[in-house]
Amino acid sequence: MEKLLEESGLQLLNREFCQKVTQGFNRSSGRAGKPVIKWMEVYNWLQSRLQDFPKNEKRMSEIPKACPSNKTQESSQRPEGEKSPDLSELEFEARSSKDGAWYDVAMFLTHRFLRSGEAEARVRFVGFGAEEDEWVNIKQAVRVRSVPIEHSECQKLKVGDIVLCFQERRDQAIYYDAHIVEVQRRMHDIRGCRCLFLVRYEHDSTEEKVRLRRLCHRPAHRF
């Protein structure tokens, strides 16, 4: 991986490539019994390693964003008067009942209505097989995919803002809802925003200082 990264650089920061690598890791015999790797973990590892190569510093602004694909971001910036996209053009994320984290949805397989009248959808997550399919509450656990926060948007973030944060731990690296508790403004450099954001995760109330690259805009509504 190190050699491939050094030779190909930004060409590896491609969603399809990361998904294929992830599937290969998860299916390898050497990972039997170990935690499942998410494609975003592969992406973020490649992105962080790429930053260690001085020759690539000039190109850092060209790196595609880590959170949900740019398609959603582009649709949110449509000119006035242009029709809003239909649901077939949108991309979604769903919250897993297994760990409470949010994952990109590859497809909606089917749906059902509970006796309570609430609707659930069976989803397949990006980078995972059929064995990881889940039933999720459409109203509470499905929403339009979050988009990464640009370096230029740093000054807009303030205490109390709700975000989706990439939480990195020894045994996992996944996205959780959080809100900003404190902002430490710092001078930006060639790498972009260097500010620090103290966030509090909503699922367990733990706090952590993170950089902007680990934060995403959370959608204003669910379905």
Salt bridges, closest charged atoms under 4 A:
GLU2 OE1 - ARG49 NH2 3.05
GLU16 OE2 - LYS20 NZ 3.45
ASP52 OD2 - ARG49 NH1 2.30
GLU82 OE2 - ARG78 NH1 2.82
GLU91 OE2 - ARG15 NH1 3.94
GLU91 OE1 - ARG145 NH1 3.47
GLU93 OE2 - ARG143 NE 2.64
ASP104 OD1 - ARG145 NE 3.39
GLU120 OE1 - ARG112 NH2 2.73
GLU132 OE1 - LYS98 NZ 3.05
ASP133 OD2 - ARG124 NH2 2.80
GLU150 OE1 - LYS65 NZ 3.75
GLU153 OE2 - HIS217 NE2 3.27
ASP161 OD1 - LYS158 NZ 3.26
GLU168 OE1 - ARG214 NH1 3.55
ASP177 OD1 - ARG143 NH2 2.79
ASP177 OD2 - ARG218 NH1 3.13
ASP177 OD2 - ARG222 NH2 3.75
ASP189 OD2 - ARG191 NH2 2.83
ASP189 OD2 - ARG194 NE 3.89
GLU202 OE2 - ARG218 NH1 3.49
ASP204 OD2 - HIS203 NE2 3.24
GLU207 OE2 - ARG200 NH2 2.29
GLU208 OE1 - ARG169 NH1 3.54
GLU208 OE2 - ARG214 NH2 2.98
